[in-house]
């Protein structure tokens, strides 16, 4: 959806505000002795500049799908309220549900795979889809789910899937710890030929559909329409994506894994969510803004998560 030039100042205010917020968050983290600034700078360069540029470059000739996004203060309030509830749910909701499920289910690693998928589909796709589809009259096509999207994958949207998806795979294989098992030859030819396609299909739904439907097709589209700027929508969506993880760092002591120490404070947790996690959503935001094709973003997301998640998938199913 193109926006008039009169909205450039509003766009600049959002981008400038986001940049200031990022710099302030980075400054806060520098005071934490457990924080590795080198890794954060690497994330900024790779996921804040390189991959978004590749996504922009490979979508120069992409023709975005026609979608209709209507906004109002009430709809925005409902969306923000749901994001807050969802963030609180992520703190302990999944664990609470597991405690009330039969032990036969939770003791099986394979069954837990499907339980996790169902929980994600309900809270990230099912409930928000129902709210906007039946509460606000949105059509399925307005979420980027169109037959034209499948046809576009054979046309103007194919380059971004191949280029960005390939770039993610190359990065994960050569530079990321997620590709170490592949570099060291830990898998047999049979495991690779059978497991990689199956894992990709699984991630297409478990990661691609879940995250891209909610954060891009819903949240980013609403924000871009509200501020009449795709750039503003990308920036704000990325911040929300990062901040949604902050409660987990604060209440579940997840910071020890993320390099914040065993008991990260609220300010450090929020700052880390902005500096590291928010950046990771920019590439997908660019692809969505320039294609409006949910299938394309889902494919790229599955490619980006394939190698890091294959070890766990292979241990469970192969």
C-alpha positions in Angstrom: 0.0 0.0 0.0 1.7 3.2 -1.1 1.7 6.2 1.1 1.9 9.9 0.1 5.0 12.0 0.5 3.2 14.2 3.1 3.8 11.4 5.6 7.6 11.4 5.3 8.0 13.6 8.4 5.9 11.2 10.5 8.0 8.4 9.2 11.2 10.2 10.1 9.9 10.8 13.6 9.3 7.1 14.2 12.6 6.1 12.7 14.6 8.8 14.6 12.8 7.8 17.8 13.6 4.1 17.2 17.2 5.0 16.6 17.5 7.0 19.8 15.8 4.2 21.7 18.3 1.7 20.3 21.3 3.9 21.2 20.0 4.4 24.8 19.4 0.7 25.2 22.9 -0.1 24.0 24.3 2.4 26.5 22.4 0.7 29.3 23.8 -2.7 28.3 27.3 -1.5 28.3 27.1 -1.1 32.1 26.4 -4.9 32.4 29.6 -6.8 32.7 28.0 -9.9 31.3 27.0 -8.2 28.0 29.2 -8.8 25.0 29.1 -5.6 22.9 31.0 -7.3 20.0 28.1 -9.8 19.5 25.6 -7.0 19.5 27.5 -5.0 16.9 27.8 -8.1 14.8 24.0 -8.6 15.0 23.5 -5.0 14.0 25.7 -5.2 11.0 24.4 -8.5 9.7 20.7 -8.4 10.7 20.3 -4.7 10.9 21.9 -3.7 7.6 23.2 -6.6 5.4 20.2 -8.8 5.3 17.6 -6.0 5.1 19.5 -4.6 2.2 19.6 -7.9 0.5 15.8 -8.2 1.1 15.3 -4.7 -0.3 17.5 -5.3 -3.3 15.9 -8.6 -4.3 12.4 -7.1 -4.1 13.1 -4.2 -6.5 10.8 -5.7 -9.1 8.4 -7.4 -6.7 4.7 -6.5 -7.2 3.0 -6.5 -3.8 -0.3 -8.3 -3.4 -3.4 -6.1 -3.0 -4.6 -6.1 0.6 -6.9 -3.8 2.4 -6.0 -2.8 6.0 -8.4 -0.6 7.9 -7.3 1.1 11.1 -9.1 2.9 14.0 -8.2 3.8 17.5 -10.4 1.0 18.8 -8.7 -1.6 16.6 -5.3 -0.4 17.6 -6.2 -0.5 21.3 -7.4 -4.1 20.9 -4.2 -5.1 19.1 -2.0 -3.5 21.7 -4.0 -5.1 24.5 -3.6 -8.5 22.9 0.1 -8.0 22.6 0.3 -7.2 26.3 -1.7 -10.3 27.2 0.3 -12.4 24.9 3.6 -11.2 26.4 2.3 -12.1 29.9 1.1 -15.5 28.7 4.6 -16.3 27.3 6.1 -15.9 30.8 4.4 -18.9 32.3 1.4 -19.8 30.3 2.9 -22.6 28.2 4.3 -24.2 31.4 1.0 -23.9 33.2 -0.8 -25.7 30.3 1.8 -28.5 30.3 1.1 -29.1 34.0 -2.5 -29.8 33.3 -1.9 -32.2 30.4 -1.7 -36.0 30.8 1.8 -37.1 31.7 1.7 -39.5 28.8 1.6 -36.5 26.4 4.3 -34.4 28.2 6.6 -37.3 28.7 6.8 -38.0 25.0 9.2 -35.8 23.1 7.4 -36.3 19.8 4.0 -35.5 21.3 5.4 -32.4 22.9 6.5 -31.2 19.4 2.8 -31.1 18.4 1.6 -29.7 21.7 4.0 -26.8 21.3 2.9 -26.2 17.7 -0.8 -26.2 18.7 -0.2 -23.8 21.6 1.6 -21.4 19.2 -1.0 -21.7 16.5 -3.8 -20.9 19.0 -2.3 -17.8 20.6 -0.4 -16.3 17.6 -2.7 -17.3 14.7 -6.1 -18.6 15.8 -7.2 -16.0 18.4 -5.9 -12.9 16.6 -7.3 -14.2 13.3 -10.7 -14.7 14.9 -10.6 -11.2 16.4 -9.8 -9.4 13.2 -11.7 -11.7 10.9 -15.0 -11.9 12.7 -14.7 -8.9 15.0 -13.5 -6.4 12.4 -14.5 -8.0 9.1 -11.0 -8.7 7.7 -10.8 -11.0 4.8 -8.4 -13.9 4.6 -6.7 -12.3 1.6 -5.9 -9.2 3.8 -3.5 -11.3 5.8 -1.4 -12.0 2.6 -3.0 -15.4 2.1 -4.0 -15.4 -1.5 -3.9 -17.7 -4.5 -2.1 -14.8 -6.3 0.6 -15.2 -3.7 1.3 -18.7 -4.8 1.5 -17.5 -8.4 3.8 -14.7 -7.4 6.3 -17.2 -6.0 6.8 -18.3 -9.6 7.2 -14.7 -10.7 8.3 -11.4 -9.1 8.4 -12.8 -5.5 10.7 -15.7 -6.4 14.0 -13.8 -6.3 13.6 -12.7 -2.7 12.8 -16.2 -1.6 15.8 -17.7 -3.3 18.3 -14.9 -2.6 17.4 -14.1 1.1 16.6 -17.8 1.9 19.9 -18.8 0.3 21.8 -16.0 2.2 20.3 -17.2 5.5 21.4 -20.8 4.8 24.9 -19.7 3.8 25.2 -17.6 6.9 24.0 -20.3 9.2 26.3 -22.9 7.6 29.5 -21.0 7.4 29.3 -18.4 10.3 26.7 -19.6 12.8 27.0 -22.2 15.5 23.8 -23.7 14.1 25.7 -25.0 11.1 28.6 -26.5 13.1 27.0 -30.0 13.1 26.8 -29.8 9.3 30.4 -28.5 8.9 31.7 -31.4 11.0 29.7 -34.0 9.1 27.6 -35.3 12.1 24.7 -36.4 9.8 24.4 -39.3 7.4 23.3 -38.8 3.8 20.0 -40.5 4.5 19.3 -38.2 7.5 20.0 -35.1 5.3 18.0 -36.2 2.3 15.0 -37.2 4.4 15.3 -34.9 7.4 16.0 -31.5 5.8 12.8 -31.4 3.7 10.7 -32.7 6.6 12.3 -30.2 9.0 11.7 -27.4 6.5 8.0 -28.2 6.2 7.7 -28.3 10.0 9.4 -24.9 10.4 7.3 -23.5 7.5 4.3 -23.8 9.9 5.9 -23.8 13.4 8.0 -20.7 12.9 7.0 -19.2 9.5 3.2 -19.2 9.9 3.2 -18.5 13.6 5.6 -15.6 13.7 5.0 -14.1 10.3 1.2 -14.1 10.5 1.2 -12.3 13.8 4.1 -10.0 13.7 4.1 -9.1 10.0 0.7 -9.8 8.4 -1.2 -8.4 11.5 1.0 -6.2 13.7 3.2 -4.6 11.0 0.3 -4.0 8.6 -1.8 -2.3 11.3 1.1 -0.1 12.4 2.1 0.8 8.8 -1.5 1.8 8.1 -1.8 3.8 11.3 1.3 5.8 10.6 0.9 5.8 6.8 4.5 4.5 6.4 5.9 1.1 5.7 9.2 2.1 7.3 7.4 3.1 10.5 5.6 -0.2 10.5 8.8 -2.2 10.1 10.5 -0.2 12.9 7.7 -0.4 15.4 7.0 -4.1 14.6 10.6 -4.9 15.3 10.5 -3.1 18.6 7.3 -5.0 19.6 8.8 -8.3 18.5 11.9 -7.7 20.7 10.0 -6.3 23.7 7.6 -9.3 23.7 10.6 -11.4 24.9 11.5 -9.1 27.8 9.0 -10.6 30.4 10.7 -14.0 29.8 14.1 -12.5 30.6 12.7 -10.8 33.7 10.5 -13.5 35.3 12.0 -16.8 34.0 15.6 -15.9 34.3 16.2 -16.5 30.6 18.9 -13.9 30.6 21.6 -16.4 31.7 21.3 -18.0 28.3 21.2 -14.7 26.6 24.3 -13.3 28.3 22.7 -11.0 30.8 23.6 -12.9 33.9 21.5 -15.2 36.0 19.2 -12.5 37.4 18.8 -9.7 34.8 17.0 -6.6 35.9 14.0 -5.2 34.2 15.9 -2.4 32.5 18.7 -4.7 31.2 16.1 -7.1 29.9 14.2 -4.5 28.0 17.4 -3.0 26.7 18.6 -6.4 25.5 15.3 -7.1 23.8 15.7 -3.9 21.8 19.4 -4.2 21.0 19.5 -7.8 19.9 16.1 -9.4 19.4 14.3 -6.4 17.7 17.0 -6.3 15.0 16.3 -9.8 14.0 12.9 -9.0 12.7 13.9 -6.2 10.2 14.6 -8.5 7.2 11.2 -10.2 7.4 9.6 -6.8 7.8 11.2 -5.6 4.6 10.0 -8.7 2.7 6.5 -8.3 4.0 6.3 -4.6 3.2 7.4 -5.1 -0.4 5.5 -8.3 -1.2 2.5 -8.5 1.1 2.9 -12.3 0.5 2.7 -14.4 3.6 3.8 -17.5 1.8 7.0 -15.8 0.7 7.9 -14.6 4.2 7.1 -18.0 5.6 9.5 -19.7 3.2 12.3 -17.4 4.0 11.7 -17.7 7.7 11.8 -21.5 7.5 15.1 -21.3 5.5 16.6 -19.1 8.1 15.7 -21.4 11.0 16.5 -24.7 9.2 20.1 -25.4 10.1 19.9 -24.3 13.8 16.8 -26.4 14.4 17.8 -29.5 12.5 19.8 -31.1 15.3 16.8 -31.2 17.6 14.5 -32.3 14.8 16.8 -35.1 13.8 17.2 -36.3 17.4 13.5 -36.5 17.8 12.3 -38.0 14.5 15.2 -39.6 12.7 
